[in-house]
Amino acid sequence: MKVGLGITSSFCTLYQVIDNIKELMELGYDVYPVISENIYKYDTRFGKGSDFIKAVEYLTGRKVIKDIVGAETFGPKNPMDIMVVLPATGDFIGKMASGITDNPVNLAVKATLRNQKPVVIAVSTNDGLGLSGENIMKLYNNKLVYFVPFGQDNYHSKPNSLVAHYDLLVPTMEKALECVQIQPVLKEYSKVKKL
């Protein structure tokens, strides 16, 4: 099965994606990585973008797609069976909800939706219960968009933040391929910091 993997720049959760890629590869999925421009442009306190890209390319055996020309091929030329976006930032979610495709990940998603294939979103945004909330709900109502269950990761210091349960990616994908949203979508986040 061909899986498009869109990776946006929620830098604090990027290395969790590595475990998901390993799992997908072990299960025999054919993974095509697409990254947002910020990942290859910036190094952060969470690591170097170039190191992350090398790890993704090593694990998938494919060069990352990092421009809209490469992402456009997910349309009729090289269609995916399913598209996964993890982490999915508030910026990505807002653009997707508004139909804006000015970057590789959003264009790959648009191409996949055009082919009537499912898109799975793993939310990772500090404003999921703020400005991004409306956009999440818009996407939730799209019949081809499915969400990895998510919850508040640290409601004491980041009361509007939402993060997906990355360990539920594969079950969410399996349900999405059956045109079913895994439930419950809102799930307590096990890593919540206690007072």
Phi, psi and omega in degrees: 000135181270121182244118170279131181241102177273127182239115179256176196268053167274083192304326183289344180248002185302318186286345170292332179297327180303316178297322178294321178296316178303316180297315180298319180292319179297329179277358175090013177287149176262103191260129178246102184278137175233130182241153174286157183299327183295334181293317180274348179276327193238145166256143182229182177293347179268354178141173180273135177302320182295325178293319178297315180299317178301318180296316180297315181294322178296312184292321183272340184073019181226148171291142177289145172271123185232015176218164184289336177295315178292322182291331181299335181294346177291353175285234185288335185286316183220068185292145177267154172282331180201149177242134178240135174240112176209130351287153177251107183284166175300324178298311178301312183299317179298316179294318180296317180296335181261000179075023180269127183232056183263017179212165187300317184292313180298323179292321177297321177294314179302317180297321180292316178296323178300327179275006179062038178250154184287150176237128179251131183243130175250097185299139171207091184212141178283352180234034179297330176259015177239236184298328182280347183303315180299319180291323176299317181293324176301314181290325179301331181273001177276128186294346180253003182251132182230146183248136166292132180310142184221165178202179178283125184272335179200077189290345179284312182260344178224074189295343179257001186281139174231139178222139179289156172274094186302332180291349179258013181300305186297314176300325178294317178299316181300317178292319180299323178294341174263007182063039180231135174277124176299146181232153351284149179283318177269117187223136179305136181272121188291342182262021179298130179281130179272154176290000000 
